[in-house]
Amino acid sequence: MSISISVEVDPAFSGLNQTHVQNIINTVFEKEGYIADTVDLVFGNDKLLNDLKKEFFNKDQLTDVIAFRLNDYEEKTVEGEIYISIPRAQENANSYNEPFAKEIGRLIIHGSLHLLNFDDQTSVEKANMTRKEDEYLKICNWENLNSE
């Protein structure tokens, strides 16, 4: 089986280390008992994510991460897409006084968990996802996300 994690970064934003991004996704998937078959990760701007939010969720609002599972959730090999807004990530990092790389790491983990059928619609689900994000941030190498 060929395993592929592709990372695309809007040319307006540069400096993300693709290997470290891929390693974070693989860590989350492996610890949760899944394999990344084909996962596309796109770092873009607010307009990209807002357009996706309007088209697929009928909501006109800014968001930091959107994930789409492309195959059945019961399958242990994952096909999916994760979209992350760089401007939202920067604003989140500033708001929470966290390093930008840590916020990007959190969003990669958050999107990965969504691909594994974790949700954050209720307060209990949100608390569970936040706990898992914190766990994975401790073991993933987010500090080097900004290095080429």
C-alpha positions as CSV (number, residue, x, y, z in Angstrom):
1,M,0.0,0.0,0.0
2,S,1.3,3.4,-0.8
3,I,1.1,5.9,1.9
4,S,1.0,9.6,1.0
5,I,0.7,12.7,3.0
6,S,1.0,15.8,0.8
7,V,1.4,19.3,2.2
8,E,0.6,22.4,0.2
9,V,1.3,25.9,1.4
10,D,-0.1,29.0,-0.1
11,P,3.0,30.9,-1.6
12,A,2.0,33.9,0.6
13,F,3.0,31.9,3.6
14,S,6.3,30.0,3.7
15,G,8.6,28.3,6.2
16,L,6.7,25.3,7.3
17,N,8.7,22.1,7.4
18,Q,6.7,19.5,5.5
19,T,8.5,16.5,7.1
20,H,7.6,17.7,10.6
21,V,4.0,18.3,9.5
22,Q,3.8,14.7,8.1
23,N,5.4,13.3,11.3
24,I,2.7,14.9,13.4
25,I,-0.1,13.4,11.4
26,N,1.5,10.0,11.4
27,T,2.0,10.2,15.2
28,V,-1.7,10.9,15.8
29,F,-2.8,8.2,13.4
30,E,-0.5,5.6,14.7
31,K,-1.3,6.2,18.3
32,E,-5.1,6.0,17.5
33,G,-4.6,2.8,15.4
34,Y,-5.0,4.3,11.9
35,I,-2.8,4.6,8.9
36,A,-2.6,7.7,6.6
37,D,-3.3,6.3,3.1
38,T,-3.8,9.6,1.3
39,V,-4.0,12.8,3.4
40,D,-3.8,16.2,1.8
41,L,-3.0,19.1,4.1
42,V,-3.5,22.6,2.7
43,F,-2.3,25.7,4.5
44,G,-4.1,28.7,3.0
45,N,-5.8,32.0,3.8
46,D,-9.1,33.0,5.4
47,K,-10.9,33.2,2.1
48,L,-10.2,29.6,1.2
49,L,-11.5,28.3,4.5
50,N,-14.5,30.7,4.6
51,D,-15.5,29.5,1.1
52,L,-15.3,25.9,2.2
53,K,-17.3,26.7,5.3
54,K,-20.0,28.4,3.2
55,E,-20.1,25.6,0.6
56,F,-20.1,22.6,2.8
57,F,-21.5,23.8,6.1
58,N,-23.7,26.7,5.0
59,K,-21.9,29.0,7.5
60,D,-20.4,32.3,6.6
61,Q,-17.7,32.6,9.3
62,L,-14.0,32.5,9.7
63,T,-12.5,29.2,10.9
64,D,-9.0,27.9,11.6
65,V,-9.3,24.3,10.5
66,I,-11.6,22.2,8.4
67,A,-11.2,18.4,7.8
68,F,-12.9,16.2,5.3
69,R,-12.8,12.4,5.5
70,L,-13.0,11.0,2.0
71,N,-13.5,7.3,2.8
72,D,-15.6,5.5,5.4
73,Y,-14.8,6.2,9.1
74,E,-14.7,2.5,9.9
75,E,-11.7,2.0,7.6
76,K,-8.4,1.9,9.4
77,T,-6.6,3.5,6.4
78,V,-7.5,7.2,6.1
79,E,-8.2,9.2,3.0
80,G,-8.8,12.8,3.8
81,E,-8.1,16.5,3.5
82,I,-7.2,19.1,6.2
83,Y,-7.3,22.8,5.5
84,I,-5.7,25.3,7.9
85,S,-5.9,29.1,7.8
86,I,-2.5,30.6,8.5
87,P,-4.0,34.0,9.5
88,R,-6.4,32.3,12.0
89,A,-3.5,30.3,13.4
90,Q,-1.5,33.5,13.8
91,E,-4.4,35.3,15.5
92,N,-5.0,32.3,17.8
93,A,-1.3,32.2,18.7
94,N,-1.4,35.9,19.6
95,S,-4.7,35.6,21.5
96,Y,-3.5,32.6,23.6
97,N,0.1,33.9,23.9
98,E,1.4,30.7,22.4
99,P,4.2,30.2,19.9
100,F,2.9,30.2,16.3
101,A,4.5,26.7,15.6
102,K,2.6,25.3,18.6
103,E,-0.7,26.6,17.3
104,I,0.0,25.2,13.9
105,G,0.8,21.9,15.6
106,R,-2.4,22.0,17.5
107,L,-4.4,22.7,14.3
108,I,-2.7,19.8,12.5
109,I,-3.6,17.5,15.4
110,H,-7.1,18.9,15.6
111,G,-7.7,18.3,11.9
112,S,-6.2,14.8,12.2
113,L,-8.5,13.9,15.0
114,H,-11.5,15.1,13.0
115,L,-10.4,12.7,10.2
116,L,-10.5,9.9,12.8
117,N,-14.2,10.8,13.6
118,F,-13.5,12.9,16.8
119,D,-16.0,15.7,17.1
120,D,-16.1,18.9,19.1
121,Q,-19.8,19.9,18.9
122,T,-20.6,19.4,22.6
123,S,-18.6,20.6,25.6
124,V,-17.7,17.0,26.5
125,E,-16.5,16.3,22.9
126,K,-14.6,19.6,22.9
127,A,-12.9,18.8,26.2
128,N,-11.9,15.3,24.9
129,M,-10.4,16.8,21.8
130,T,-8.5,19.5,23.7
131,R,-7.1,16.8,26.1
132,K,-6.0,14.7,23.1
133,E,-4.4,17.8,21.4
134,D,-2.5,18.6,24.6
135,E,-1.3,14.9,24.8
136,Y,-0.1,14.9,21.2
137,L,1.6,18.4,21.6
138,K,3.7,16.9,24.3
139,I,5.0,14.0,22.1
140,C,5.1,15.7,18.7
141,N,7.9,17.8,17.5
142,W,6.0,21.0,16.9
143,E,9.0,23.3,17.8
144,N,10.6,22.6,14.5
145,L,7.5,23.2,12.3
146,N,8.9,26.6,11.3
147,S,12.3,25.3,10.2
148,E,12.8,24.4,6.5
